[in-house]
């Protein structure tokens, strides 16, 4: 009998529309609720944010967006307390994040 090699069966993805619907459904099903931080955790997060900003250290930033917690590694370049944003440089690319979306900060 002849081997099928690396061919994978995808019985529910036979039509492109069906595959898109299933991928979207799986994305929605895997969402998590926003982690709630205690007052102590918020104070600790604030202290870490300004400490890492002052020292220009490489940090891991865990942030919440659209039902998922993501991780980005970079250096905090600017903290805008008025607009509640932080600017992070990662691999030469500058991103901005809402301070309210940050779940955890730690040294990389």
C-alpha positions as a Markdown table, in Angstrom:
| # | Residue | x | y | z |
|---|---|---|---|---|
| 1 | Unk | 0.0 | 0.0 | 0.0 |
| 2 | Unk | 1.3 | 3.5 | -0.9 |
| 3 | Unk | 1.9 | 5.9 | 2.0 |
| 4 | Unk | 0.2 | 9.3 | 1.9 |
| 5 | Unk | 3.3 | 11.0 | 3.5 |
| 6 | Unk | 2.6 | 14.3 | 5.2 |
| 7 | Unk | -0.9 | 14.8 | 3.8 |
| 8 | Unk | -3.2 | 16.0 | 6.5 |
| 9 | Unk | -7.0 | 15.4 | 6.4 |
| 10 | Unk | -9.1 | 18.4 | 7.1 |
| 11 | Unk | -12.6 | 17.2 | 6.7 |
| 12 | Unk | -14.2 | 20.4 | 8.0 |
| 13 | Unk | -12.0 | 22.7 | 5.9 |
| 14 | Unk | -13.0 | 21.5 | 2.5 |
| 15 | Unk | -14.5 | 24.8 | 1.5 |
| 16 | Unk | -12.7 | 28.1 | 2.0 |
| 17 | Unk | -15.8 | 29.8 | 3.6 |
| 18 | Unk | -16.1 | 26.9 | 6.0 |
| 19 | Unk | -12.4 | 27.0 | 7.0 |
| 20 | Unk | -12.7 | 30.8 | 7.6 |
| 21 | Unk | -15.8 | 30.3 | 9.7 |
| 22 | Unk | -14.2 | 27.5 | 11.7 |
| 23 | Unk | -11.0 | 29.6 | 12.3 |
| 24 | Unk | -13.1 | 32.5 | 13.4 |
| 25 | Unk | -15.2 | 30.3 | 15.7 |
| 26 | Unk | -12.0 | 28.8 | 17.3 |
| 27 | Unk | -10.6 | 32.3 | 17.8 |
| 28 | Unk | -13.7 | 33.4 | 19.6 |
| 29 | Unk | -14.0 | 30.3 | 21.7 |
| 30 | Unk | -10.4 | 30.6 | 23.0 |
| 31 | Unk | -10.8 | 34.1 | 24.3 |
| 32 | Unk | -10.3 | 34.8 | 28.0 |
| 33 | Unk | -11.7 | 37.5 | 30.2 |
| 34 | Unk | -9.5 | 40.4 | 31.2 |
| 35 | Unk | -7.3 | 39.6 | 34.2 |
| 36 | Unk | -8.4 | 41.6 | 37.3 |
| 37 | Unk | -5.5 | 43.1 | 39.2 |
| 38 | Unk | -5.7 | 44.0 | 42.9 |
| 39 | Unk | -4.7 | 47.4 | 44.2 |
| 40 | Unk | -1.4 | 45.9 | 45.4 |
| 41 | Unk | -0.7 | 44.5 | 42.0 |
| 42 | Unk | -1.4 | 47.8 | 40.3 |
| 43 | Unk | 0.9 | 49.7 | 42.7 |
| 44 | Unk | 3.6 | 47.1 | 42.0 |
| 45 | Unk | 3.1 | 47.3 | 38.3 |
| 46 | Unk | 3.4 | 51.1 | 38.4 |
| 47 | Unk | 6.6 | 50.9 | 40.4 |
| 48 | Unk | 8.1 | 48.4 | 38.0 |
| 49 | Unk | 7.0 | 50.5 | 35.0 |
| 50 | Unk | 8.9 | 53.6 | 36.1 |
| 51 | Unk | 11.9 | 51.6 | 37.4 |
| 52 | Unk | 12.3 | 49.8 | 34.1 |
| 53 | Unk | 11.8 | 53.1 | 32.2 |
| 54 | Unk | 14.5 | 54.9 | 34.2 |
| 55 | Unk | 17.0 | 52.0 | 33.8 |
| 56 | Unk | 16.3 | 51.4 | 30.1 |
| 57 | Unk | 16.2 | 47.6 | 30.8 |
| 58 | Unk | 14.9 | 45.0 | 28.4 |
| 59 | Unk | 11.5 | 43.9 | 29.8 |
| 60 | Unk | 8.8 | 41.4 | 29.0 |
| 61 | Unk | 5.4 | 43.1 | 28.8 |
| 62 | Unk | 2.3 | 41.0 | 29.1 |
| 63 | Unk | -0.7 | 42.9 | 27.8 |
| 64 | Unk | -4.4 | 42.1 | 27.2 |
| 65 | Unk | -6.0 | 42.8 | 23.8 |
| 66 | Unk | -9.2 | 41.4 | 22.4 |
| 67 | Unk | -9.6 | 38.4 | 24.6 |
| 68 | Unk | -6.0 | 37.3 | 24.6 |
| 69 | Unk | -2.8 | 38.1 | 26.7 |
| 70 | Unk | 0.2 | 38.8 | 24.5 |
| 71 | Unk | 3.9 | 39.1 | 25.3 |
| 72 | Unk | 6.3 | 41.6 | 23.8 |
| 73 | Unk | 9.9 | 42.1 | 24.7 |
| 74 | Unk | 11.6 | 45.5 | 24.4 |
| 75 | Unk | 12.9 | 48.6 | 26.1 |
| 76 | Unk | 10.4 | 51.2 | 27.4 |
| 77 | Unk | 11.4 | 54.4 | 25.7 |
| 78 | Unk | 8.7 | 56.8 | 26.9 |
| 79 | Unk | 5.8 | 56.9 | 29.4 |
| 80 | Unk | 3.0 | 59.3 | 28.6 |
| 81 | Unk | 1.1 | 59.7 | 31.9 |
| 82 | Unk | -1.5 | 62.1 | 30.4 |
| 83 | Unk | -2.5 | 59.8 | 27.5 |
| 84 | Unk | -1.8 | 56.7 | 29.6 |
| 85 | Unk | 0.5 | 55.2 | 27.0 |
| 86 | Unk | 3.9 | 53.6 | 27.0 |
| 87 | Unk | 6.2 | 53.5 | 24.0 |
| 88 | Unk | 8.4 | 50.4 | 23.6 |
| 89 | Unk | 11.2 | 49.7 | 21.1 |
| 90 | Unk | 11.5 | 46.1 | 20.1 |
| 91 | Unk | 13.9 | 45.0 | 17.3 |
| 92 | Unk | 14.1 | 48.5 | 15.9 |
| 93 | Unk | 10.3 | 48.9 | 15.8 |
| 94 | Unk | 8.5 | 51.3 | 18.1 |
| 95 | Unk | 5.1 | 50.2 | 19.4 |
| 96 | Unk | 2.7 | 51.9 | 21.9 |
| 97 | Unk | 0.5 | 50.2 | 24.5 |
| 98 | Unk | -2.2 | 51.5 | 26.8 |
| 99 | Unk | -1.0 | 51.4 | 30.4 |
| 100 | Unk | -4.5 | 50.0 | 31.3 |
| 101 | Unk | -3.9 | 46.9 | 29.1 |
| 102 | Unk | -0.7 | 45.9 | 30.8 |
| 103 | Unk | -1.1 | 42.8 | 32.9 |
| 104 | Unk | 2.5 | 42.1 | 34.0 |
| 105 | Unk | 6.0 | 43.5 | 33.6 |
| 106 | Unk | 9.2 | 41.5 | 34.2 |
| 107 | Unk | 12.9 | 41.7 | 33.3 |
| 108 | Unk | 13.7 | 39.8 | 30.1 |
